[in-house]
Amino acid sequence: MKNMKGQVVLNLPAEKAWEMYRNNEIISKINPEMLAHAEYIQGDGSPGSLRLFKLGPAVHSYVKESIEKIEGVETGRSVTYLVVDGELKGIYDPYRVTISFTPVEGKQDEMCIAEWAAEFEPLTTSTPAPEKARDAALGFLKCFDKFQLSY
């Protein structure tokens, strides 16, 4: 199994970033060019739920949509999901991502670190690592800063 990580610092508390990420209505408004729509198609966001992400035109050339099965939730901190359908499923199996929000020590009411971590297995030896997915996810998470000012 291969691994890849990335992180960005956000100028908002971890609890607020967590709330934004978990709320389909809010996350769908953060940057519609990257994420056009999110919805729980089964469940309520707890483990076992299925969440559909329809991606916007900025990343549409790489992945159009992804259905993710939520495997674990540490409330207020992280969510781990397994991609069960969509373009990524046709390239990697498994493809598991953890998104986490950690308060910055001494500034927990102002800042957090948003981390994207993936475990994946390419289906062929010529399949590249998912740098585009990582960069898109981190770019999207960075948009939380601008959006939260209007939220």
N, C-alpha and C positions, 0 to 999 in steps of 0.2 A: 504494500500500500504506500502511495506517495502522499506527501503533505505539502501544503503551501499556506502561508499566512501573510497578513498585512494589517496595518492599523492606521487610524487617523485620530487626532485629538479634536474633540468637539467642545465648543464654548457653551455647553449646557449641561445640567446635572444628568447623571446616568439614569435616574428615574424618569426624567422627561424624555430622554432619547428612547428608553425602553417603551414607554407609552406610545410614542410616535411610531416605532417600528411594529408594534403589535396591533395597532388600530388600522384596519383596512382602509377606512375613509381617509384618515390622515396620510398614511403612507402613499396612497394613490395620488395625493396632491403635492407631494414634496418636489418631485421633478418628473412630470408626465412624459417628458422626452425620453427618460430612462425607464420609468415604471409607469405604465399607463393605467393599470388596474390590479388590485389584489383582492382576493376574497377567500374565505374559508368555505370550501365546497363540501366539507364533511367535518363536523365537530366545531369546537369553539376556540381552538388555539391550544388546547391541552394536548399531551402526547396521544398519538393516534389520529389526530386531525389531519386533514388534507388542505393545503393552501395553494391556490392557483395564482401565479404571477404572470400577467400579460405585459411584456416589455414594450417600451416605446421605440420610436424610430431611431434614437441615438444608438441603441444596441440591437436593433431588430435584425441587422445583417448577421449577427452572431447567434442569438437565441431569441425566439419569438415568445415562447411561453415555457413555463416550468411548473409542474405539479409536485409539491413537496410534502412528504409525510413527516410530521413533527414527531421526533423521537424523544426529546427531553426538554424540559423547561425548568430553569432555575429562576424563579420569579424575580423580576427586577434586574436580572443580570444577563442571562443568556438563553438562547434557543438553538437546538440542534435539529436539523432536518435532513432527510434523505430524499434526493431527487428520484421520483418514481415514474415520471413521464415528461416528455419534451425533448428538445434537441440535445441537451446535455446527457440525457439517459442513453442516447444513441452513440455517444462518444466515450463516455466513462461509465463503468459499473463496478463498484458503487461510486457515487458522488455524494458525499456527506459534508455539510457545511455547519459550522457553529458561528453565530453572530453573538458577540458579547459587548456589554457596556460596563466599564469599570470606573468608579469615581477616581479622580486624580487626588492623591493624598494631600491634605491641607487645603484643597480647593473643591471638595466634593459637592458643594452647593453651586459651583460655577462651571466645572469642567469634567469631562470624562474621556476615556479612551474607548473608541469603538474598534473592535477587532473582528476580522473575517478570517476564519481558518477552515481549510478544506482538506479532506482525506479523499483520495480518488485513485482509481485504477483505470488507465487508458485501455480501450478495447483492442487497439493495435499498437505495435511498436513505433509506428510513425506518428501517432497522435501526440501533439504537443501538450505541455502542461497548460492548465487553464488560466494563463496570465490575463487574457481579455476579461474573463469572468471576475477575477480578483480586482483588476483595475476598475471595472465598471461598478462593482459592489462598493469599493472604497470611495470612488467618485460620488456615488449615490449617497453613501453615509455622510460624506462631507457636506452635501446639500442640506442636511439637517440644521446646520448653523443658520443659514439664511432663512429657511422656512420657519424655524421656531420664533423668529422675530415677528412674524405675522400671525402666529398661531396663538 
